[in-house]
Amino acid sequence: MRNSLSALAQPAERVEHVVVHADRADALVLGLYVTAPSLQDAERTARALVLRALRSRPPLLDAEIVSCGVPLVAPFYDLLLSDAAGGRHVPLQDQDRSER
């Protein structure tokens, strides 16, 4: 299934990785890593690829999209907020710029 979805992606869509998980006997969770200039562009590309798969891949012909979204990857964002010395790259929301 993963290879089938990857094969549907056009080079310009920049789909880097596809993963498929069985959530239940009757549900799949598709994970797509898409390189895009914005979150909205990445979501649009992912949705277009999945809709193409629903129209063209026999195991998915009767399937439907139940939800579509991007999970928050908290450890990644925590890493962006601090450096190895414990300082912050991003000021607190109400922090005065002179305090940096």
PyMOL commands that set and color helices and strands:
alter all, ss='L'
color gray80, all
select helices_A, chain A and resi 2-8+11-13+39-56+58-60+74-81+97-99
alter helices_A, ss='H'
color red, helices_A
select strands_A, chain A and resi 15-24+27-34
alter strands_A, ss='S'
color yellow, strands_A
deselect
rebuild
show_as cartoon
